[in-house]
Amino acid sequence: MKRAFTLIELLVVIAIIAILAGLLFPVFAKAKAAAKQVHCVSNLSQIGKGIAMYMIDYDGIWPHALDASDKYASQIWSGNPEWQIRISEMPLMHEVLQPYVKSKEVFQCPSDTGTQVLDNHLFIPFSSSPSMYKTYGSSYFYRTEIGFRWLADTSFQLPADVNVMFDGAGHWHGSAGAVSQSDTFESAYEKFDKYRYNVLYGDLHAKNKSYDQLQSAWSVPL
């Protein structure tokens, strides 16, 4: 006669499975997030190659283009009216580079879950749902001052330290939620401490950086 499991034995087995699942799911989640981050860095590396090919065709000049934040939140350039007035006539970066990259999906970060406000311009609304890519055509921002100045590939004093393109939001690869208009400066900066950004630099290498490291790149003079 076959012996069946008792109720207690079944409950013990279920409890063990639940404990194992609780241990393994965070590991799987971290592995999945890491894979998305690597994919995103790869995207920026491919974009960098596209920029290099573009500059071959345009006498070594960086793209005279802008990103979605420039176009749809142009008030960020109110301190530079001579540049702000040119925005309506400039193309978007992903449109300019399209002939030089493999596909439009290169501009989509797999971790892109959209934004509510701009990280680097707190409290300026920049809603993008379900993702920045689906809303604006690219998950990445451009250091548009480079385009405004018509800089050449030999212009940078420290090309390995100058940020050229980067994730549109740091919570995509970070461990804190998105900043919003309801945040105070204090609560926003608490989140920033946990943010990570994939960044393409002036020598066209790409790396994952913290919020503070990205801000340091912004401070590097062109």
C-alpha positions as CSV (number, residue, x, y, z in Angstrom):
1,M,0.0,0.0,0.0
2,K,1.4,3.4,-1.0
3,R,1.8,5.9,1.7
4,A,0.5,9.5,0.8
5,F,2.0,12.7,2.1
6,T,0.4,14.0,5.2
7,L,-0.9,17.6,5.4
8,I,2.0,18.6,7.6
9,E,4.6,17.2,5.2
10,L,2.9,19.1,2.3
11,L,3.0,22.3,4.3
12,V,6.6,21.8,5.1
13,V,7.5,21.3,1.4
14,I,5.4,24.4,0.4
15,A,7.2,26.4,3.1
16,I,10.6,25.3,1.8
17,I,9.7,26.2,-1.8
18,A,8.5,29.6,-0.7
19,I,11.7,30.2,1.2
20,L,13.8,29.2,-1.8
21,A,11.7,31.4,-4.1
22,G,12.1,34.3,-1.7
23,L,15.9,33.8,-1.9
24,L,16.1,33.3,-5.6
25,F,13.7,35.9,-7.0
26,P,15.9,38.9,-5.9
27,V,18.9,37.2,-7.4
28,F,17.0,36.8,-10.7
29,A,15.8,40.4,-10.5
30,K,19.3,41.7,-10.0
31,A,20.6,39.6,-12.9
32,K,17.9,40.8,-15.2
33,A,18.6,44.5,-14.2
34,A,22.3,44.0,-14.8
35,A,21.6,42.5,-18.3
36,K,19.5,45.5,-19.2
37,Q,22.2,47.9,-18.0
38,V,24.8,46.1,-20.2
39,H,22.4,46.2,-23.1
40,C,21.9,50.0,-22.6
41,V,25.7,50.6,-22.5
42,S,26.0,48.6,-25.7
43,N,23.3,50.9,-27.3
44,L,25.4,53.9,-26.4
45,S,28.5,52.3,-27.8
46,Q,26.7,51.7,-31.1
47,I,25.4,55.3,-31.0
48,G,29.0,56.4,-30.5
49,K,30.0,54.5,-33.7
50,G,27.2,56.2,-35.5
51,I,28.4,59.6,-34.4
52,A,31.9,58.7,-35.6
53,M,30.6,57.9,-39.0
54,Y,28.5,61.0,-39.1
55,M,31.6,63.1,-38.3
56,I,33.5,61.5,-41.2
57,D,30.8,62.9,-43.5
58,Y,30.7,66.3,-41.8
59,D,34.3,67.3,-41.6
60,G,34.7,66.1,-38.0
61,I,31.9,68.3,-36.6
62,W,29.7,66.9,-33.9
63,P,26.0,66.6,-34.8
64,H,24.2,70.0,-34.9
65,A,21.1,68.4,-33.2
66,L,19.2,68.3,-29.9
67,D,17.4,65.9,-27.7
68,A,13.7,65.7,-26.6
69,S,14.3,67.8,-23.4
70,D,15.6,70.7,-25.5
71,K,12.8,70.5,-28.0
72,Y,9.9,69.9,-25.6
73,A,11.2,71.7,-22.5
74,S,13.0,74.5,-24.2
75,Q,12.8,76.8,-21.2
76,I,15.9,75.1,-19.9
77,W,17.8,77.3,-22.4
78,S,16.2,80.5,-21.2
79,G,19.6,81.7,-20.0
80,N,21.0,81.3,-23.6
81,P,18.4,83.0,-25.8
82,E,20.7,83.0,-28.8
83,W,20.7,79.2,-28.6
84,Q,17.1,78.8,-27.6
85,I,15.8,80.6,-30.7
86,R,17.6,78.0,-32.9
87,I,15.8,75.0,-31.3
88,S,12.8,75.1,-33.6
89,E,15.0,74.7,-36.6
90,M,17.3,71.9,-35.3
91,P,16.6,68.2,-35.8
92,L,16.5,65.6,-33.0
93,M,19.7,63.6,-32.4
94,H,18.2,60.2,-33.2
95,E,16.8,61.5,-36.5
96,V,20.3,62.8,-37.5
97,L,22.0,59.6,-36.6
98,Q,19.4,57.2,-38.1
99,P,21.3,56.6,-41.3
100,Y,24.4,55.7,-39.3
101,V,23.0,53.1,-36.8
102,K,21.6,49.7,-37.4
103,S,18.0,50.3,-36.2
104,K,15.8,52.8,-34.3
105,E,15.8,50.4,-31.3
106,V,19.4,51.4,-30.6
107,F,17.9,54.5,-29.1
108,Q,15.7,52.4,-26.7
109,C,17.1,51.6,-23.3
110,P,15.5,48.4,-22.1
111,S,15.1,49.8,-18.6
112,D,13.4,53.0,-19.8
113,T,10.2,53.4,-17.7
114,G,9.7,57.0,-18.5
115,T,10.0,60.2,-16.5
116,Q,7.9,62.7,-14.6
117,V,10.4,65.6,-14.4
118,L,13.9,66.2,-15.6
119,D,16.6,65.0,-13.3
120,N,19.0,67.8,-14.1
121,H,16.2,70.5,-14.1
122,L,14.1,69.6,-11.0
123,F,10.5,70.5,-11.1
124,I,10.3,71.1,-14.8
125,P,7.6,68.6,-16.0
126,F,8.8,66.1,-18.6
127,S,6.1,63.4,-18.7
128,S,6.9,60.3,-20.8
129,S,4.8,57.3,-20.4
130,P,5.1,54.3,-20.8
131,S,8.7,55.2,-21.8
132,M,10.8,58.1,-23.0
133,Y,11.6,56.1,-26.2
134,K,7.9,55.5,-27.1
135,T,7.0,59.1,-26.3
136,Y,10.0,60.9,-27.9
137,G,11.9,58.4,-30.0
138,S,15.0,58.1,-27.8
139,S,15.9,57.1,-24.2
140,Y,19.0,59.3,-24.3
141,F,19.9,62.9,-23.9
142,Y,22.6,64.9,-25.7
143,R,24.9,67.5,-24.3
144,T,23.4,69.9,-26.8
145,E,25.9,72.7,-26.1
146,I,28.3,70.7,-28.2
147,G,25.9,71.1,-31.2
148,F,25.1,74.7,-30.5
149,R,28.8,75.5,-30.6
150,W,29.5,73.5,-33.8
151,L,32.4,71.8,-32.0
152,A,34.8,69.5,-33.9
153,D,36.1,66.1,-32.8
154,T,39.4,67.7,-31.8
155,S,37.8,70.5,-29.7
156,F,37.6,68.8,-26.3
157,Q,40.5,69.3,-24.0
158,L,39.6,66.2,-22.0
159,P,37.4,64.0,-24.3
160,A,37.4,61.0,-22.0
161,D,35.8,63.1,-19.3
162,V,33.1,65.0,-21.3
163,N,29.6,63.6,-21.3
164,V,28.1,63.5,-24.7
165,M,25.0,61.3,-24.4
166,F,23.4,59.7,-21.3
167,D,20.3,58.0,-19.9
168,G,17.3,60.4,-19.7
169,A,16.7,59.4,-16.1
170,G,18.8,57.8,-13.3
171,H,16.1,55.7,-11.7
172,W,16.0,53.3,-14.7
173,H,19.3,51.7,-13.5
174,G,19.2,53.0,-9.9
175,S,17.6,51.7,-6.7
176,A,15.3,54.6,-6.0
177,G,12.1,55.7,-7.6
178,A,11.6,58.5,-10.1
179,V,11.7,62.1,-8.9
180,S,8.4,64.0,-9.3
181,Q,7.0,67.5,-8.7
182,S,5.9,66.4,-5.3
183,D,9.6,65.9,-4.2
184,T,11.4,68.5,-2.1
185,F,15.1,69.2,-2.9
186,E,16.0,67.0,0.1
187,S,13.9,64.0,-1.0
188,A,15.1,64.4,-4.6
189,Y,18.8,64.3,-3.6
190,E,18.2,61.3,-1.4
191,K,17.0,59.5,-4.5
192,F,19.9,60.9,-6.6
193,D,22.4,59.2,-4.3
194,K,21.0,55.9,-5.5
195,Y,20.7,56.7,-9.2
196,R,22.9,55.3,-12.0
197,Y,23.4,56.6,-15.6
198,N,24.9,55.0,-18.7
199,V,27.1,57.7,-20.2
200,L,28.8,58.1,-23.6
201,Y,31.9,60.2,-23.4
202,G,33.7,62.5,-25.9
203,D,36.2,59.8,-26.8
204,L,33.1,57.6,-27.5
205,H,33.6,55.1,-24.7
206,A,30.5,54.3,-22.6
207,K,30.2,53.5,-18.9
208,N,27.7,53.3,-16.1
209,K,28.1,56.1,-13.6
210,S,26.6,57.5,-10.4
211,Y,24.7,60.8,-10.3
212,D,27.7,62.6,-8.8
213,Q,30.0,61.2,-11.4
214,L,27.7,62.4,-14.2
215,Q,27.5,65.9,-12.5
216,S,31.3,65.9,-12.5
217,A,31.3,65.2,-16.3
218,W,28.9,68.2,-16.7
219,S,31.5,70.4,-15.0
220,V,34.3,69.5,-17.5
221,P,34.7,72.5,-19.7
222,L,34.3,72.1,-23.5
